[in-house]
Amino acid sequence: MGRVAVLAVLLCASVAHADLKTDVDKLVRASLKAAAADNVDDFDKTTAAARVLVLPSGKGALDGKLVPELYGANVKKLAHKVAALHIVGDADKKLAWFHGAFTATFVVDKRKQTVPMRVSGIAVDEGEPLGWKIQALMIARTMPYNELASRAIEAARGVPRTTGESTVTKIIAAWFADGGSIAKDRSKNVAVEVNGTGATEIGNGAFAVKLVGLWEAAKMWATDVEATRFANNEIAFVRADVMLPVDKLAAKLVLGVILVKENNVWRWVTMSFSPVIAP
């Protein structure tokens, strides 16, 4: 009888985890579908009221339409196709984080374009009747390095401004200081997921660690770091405005980082870089 009870508990836990992943997968796909349709009302239904947004435009809030913030002006016939979506969740804590890739196809000035895109964020189960809602969402764009370098501007290295939860902001800010290390703060429990600005710069595990090493060697610096915690302070999202050195200039990027508590220590599980593209 005891063995049957244990198996029943394990089965219930497995079903709950599967339901969580299914619910969050549907939620993210619905959000991307609404964004492609430029349907702000449907997009709002997938996100929490006090959401955190990070868009390729560099903005953290919508000013009317979605599409210009994602791809710039004059975009027509936009469609999103999800290629992969990695979801990790904790049913007991009613939280999940996600990281994935999708493709955007659209027409600008009668020319069809296809752009590899990235999506990452945090979802929390807010209970009935709301259910799962996206609390933090970052949509990142890819760009060839030559184009990114052509956008470089004059910029001076300095100490970043920090706002929000101080423990988390200090961790991220320290990455960009002398002797800082992104690698040492990664999760010890799960394979971290990352993406850079290049079309092939996405992966996890050993590949992610390799990319992190390249980013550390690039000697980037942050200008602003802002952290927001969710789910009773069990998970956090950090947005950082970052400068990538390009000869004597620097290209502006935006970085999104998701961190979770492991043995009461904040560890990052996903990182996403995006070039900043003014609409």
C-alpha positions in Angstrom: 0.0 0.0 0.0 2.8 2.4 0.9 4.5 1.8 -2.5 1.2 2.5 -4.3 0.9 5.8 -2.4 4.4 6.8 -3.3 3.8 6.0 -7.0 0.6 8.0 -6.9 2.4 11.0 -5.5 5.1 10.7 -8.2 2.5 10.3 -10.9 0.6 13.4 -9.7 3.9 15.4 -9.6 4.8 14.3 -13.1 1.4 15.3 -14.4 1.5 18.7 -12.7 5.0 19.3 -14.3 3.7 18.3 -17.7 0.6 20.5 -17.3 2.9 23.4 -16.3 5.1 23.1 -19.4 2.1 22.8 -21.6 0.4 25.8 -20.1 3.5 28.0 -20.3 4.2 26.8 -23.9 0.7 27.8 -25.0 1.0 31.1 -23.2 4.3 32.1 -24.9 3.1 31.1 -28.3 -0.1 33.1 -27.8 1.9 36.1 -26.8 4.1 35.9 -29.9 1.0 35.3 -32.1 -0.6 38.5 -30.7 2.6 40.4 -31.2 2.8 39.4 -34.8 -0.8 40.5 -35.3 -0.1 43.8 -33.6 -3.0 42.9 -31.3 -2.2 44.7 -28.1 -5.4 43.6 -26.3 -4.6 39.9 -26.9 -0.9 40.5 -26.0 -2.0 42.1 -22.7 -4.1 39.0 -21.9 -0.9 36.9 -21.8 1.0 39.1 -19.5 0.7 40.3 -15.9 -0.6 43.8 -15.1 2.8 44.7 -13.6 4.9 43.1 -16.3 8.5 43.8 -17.2 9.1 44.1 -21.0 12.4 44.3 -22.9 12.0 45.0 -26.6 14.5 45.3 -29.4 13.7 49.0 -29.6 15.3 49.3 -26.1 12.0 50.3 -24.6 10.4 48.7 -21.6 6.8 49.8 -22.2 4.5 49.9 -25.2 3.5 53.2 -26.7 0.6 52.1 -28.9 1.6 49.5 -31.5 3.8 46.4 -30.9 5.3 45.8 -34.3 7.3 49.1 -34.6 8.9 48.3 -31.2 10.0 44.9 -32.5 11.0 45.5 -36.1 10.8 49.2 -36.9 8.4 51.2 -39.0 6.9 50.2 -42.3 6.8 46.4 -41.5 4.0 44.5 -43.2 2.8 40.9 -43.4 4.5 39.9 -40.2 4.4 36.3 -39.1 6.1 34.5 -36.2 7.1 30.8 -36.2 8.4 29.2 -33.0 11.4 27.0 -33.7 12.2 25.8 -30.1 11.1 26.7 -26.6 12.8 25.4 -23.5 10.7 25.6 -20.3 11.8 24.9 -16.7 9.3 25.1 -13.9 8.5 24.5 -10.3 4.9 23.5 -9.8 5.1 23.9 -6.0 6.3 27.5 -6.3 4.0 28.1 -9.2 6.8 29.6 -11.4 8.6 28.9 -14.6 11.1 30.4 -16.9 11.5 30.0 -20.7 14.0 30.6 -23.4 13.7 29.9 -27.1 14.0 30.8 -30.7 11.5 31.9 -33.3 11.6 33.3 -36.8 10.1 36.5 -38.0 9.2 37.0 -41.6 7.9 40.3 -42.9 7.9 42.7 -45.8 9.6 46.1 -45.8 9.5 48.3 -48.9 8.2 45.3 -50.9 11.2 43.2 -49.9 10.6 40.0 -47.8 12.9 39.6 -44.8 13.5 36.6 -42.5 15.1 37.3 -39.1 16.0 34.8 -36.4 14.6 36.0 -33.1 14.8 35.0 -29.4 12.3 35.0 -26.6 12.9 34.5 -22.9 11.1 35.3 -19.7 9.3 34.4 -16.5 5.8 33.1 -16.0 3.9 32.7 -12.7 0.6 31.0 -11.9 -1.6 33.7 -10.4 -4.4 31.3 -9.4 -8.0 31.3 -10.6 -9.4 32.9 -12.5 -6.2 34.4 -14.0 -4.0 31.4 -14.3 -0.5 31.6 -15.8 0.7 35.0 -16.8 4.0 36.2 -18.2 5.7 38.4 -15.6 8.8 39.3 -17.5 9.3 39.0 -21.3 12.3 39.8 -23.5 12.1 39.6 -27.2 15.5 39.8 -28.8 16.6 40.3 -32.3 19.7 38.9 -34.1 22.0 40.9 -36.3 25.2 40.2 -38.3 28.3 41.6 -36.6 29.1 44.0 -39.4 25.7 45.6 -39.1 26.0 45.8 -35.4 29.5 47.4 -35.6 28.1 50.0 -38.1 25.8 51.2 -35.3 28.6 51.8 -32.9 28.8 55.2 -31.3 31.2 57.2 -29.0 30.7 56.1 -25.4 32.6 56.4 -22.2 33.1 53.5 -19.8 31.7 54.1 -16.3 30.0 52.7 -13.3 26.4 51.5 -14.0 23.3 53.0 -12.3 21.4 50.3 -10.4 17.8 50.1 -9.4 15.6 47.5 -7.9 16.6 44.5 -5.7 20.1 45.4 -4.6 21.5 41.9 -4.1 20.7 40.9 -7.7 21.8 44.2 -9.3 25.1 43.9 -7.5 25.7 40.5 -9.0 25.0 41.6 -12.5 26.9 44.9 -12.1 29.9 43.0 -10.9 30.1 41.0 -14.1 31.2 44.2 -15.9 33.7 45.4 -13.4 37.4 44.4 -13.4 37.8 40.8 -12.4 34.1 40.1 -12.8 32.9 36.6 -13.8 29.6 35.7 -15.4 30.5 32.0 -15.4 30.9 31.7 -11.6 27.3 32.8 -10.9 25.6 30.3 -13.3 23.2 27.7 -12.0 24.6 24.6 -10.4 21.3 22.7 -10.9 20.3 23.2 -14.5 22.0 23.7 -17.9 22.0 27.4 -18.5 20.4 28.8 -21.7 22.0 31.8 -23.5 21.8 33.7 -26.7 24.0 36.4 -28.2 23.3 38.8 -31.1 24.4 36.5 -33.8 22.1 34.1 -35.6 24.1 31.0 -34.4 24.8 32.3 -30.9 22.2 30.3 -29.0 22.6 27.1 -26.9 23.0 25.6 -23.5 25.4 23.6 -21.4 29.0 23.5 -22.6 28.2 25.7 -25.7 26.7 28.3 -23.4 29.7 28.3 -21.2 31.9 28.9 -24.3 29.8 31.9 -25.3 30.0 33.3 -21.8 33.8 33.1 -22.0 33.8 35.1 -25.3 31.5 37.7 -23.7 33.7 38.1 -20.7 36.7 38.6 -23.0 34.9 41.3 -25.0 35.2 43.7 -22.0 31.7 45.0 -22.2 30.4 47.5 -19.7 26.9 48.2 -18.3 25.3 51.7 -18.0 22.1 50.7 -16.2 21.1 47.6 -14.3 17.5 47.1 -13.0 16.2 44.0 -11.1 12.6 42.8 -10.4 11.7 39.8 -8.2 8.7 37.6 -8.6 7.0 34.6 -6.9 7.7 35.5 -3.3 11.3 36.5 -4.2 12.1 33.1 -5.6 13.0 34.3 -9.2 14.2 37.5 -10.6 14.6 39.3 -13.9 17.4 41.8 -14.6 17.5 44.2 -17.5 20.9 45.8 -18.2 21.9 48.3 -20.8 25.3 47.2 -22.1 28.0 48.7 -24.4 30.0 46.4 -26.6 33.5 47.8 -27.6 34.0 48.1 -31.3 37.5 49.5 -31.9 37.3 53.0 -30.2 33.5 53.1 -30.3 30.8 50.9 -28.7 27.5 49.3 -29.9 24.5 49.5 -27.6 23.0 46.2 -26.5 20.3 45.2 -24.0 20.7 42.2 -21.8 18.1 40.2 -20.0 19.0 37.8 -17.2 16.8 35.4 -15.2 18.1 34.3 -11.8 16.7 31.8 -9.3 17.5 31.0 -5.8 19.6 27.8 -5.2 20.3 27.1 -1.5 19.4 30.8 -0.9 22.0 32.0 -3.4 21.0 33.8 -6.6 22.2 31.9 -9.7 21.5 32.8 -13.3 19.7 30.3 -15.6 19.2 32.3 -18.8 20.9 35.2 -20.5 19.8 37.0 -23.7 21.5 39.8 -25.6 19.8 41.9 -28.2 21.0 44.9 -30.4 19.0 48.0 -29.7 17.1 49.1 -32.8 15.2 52.4 -32.6 11.7 52.1 -34.2 
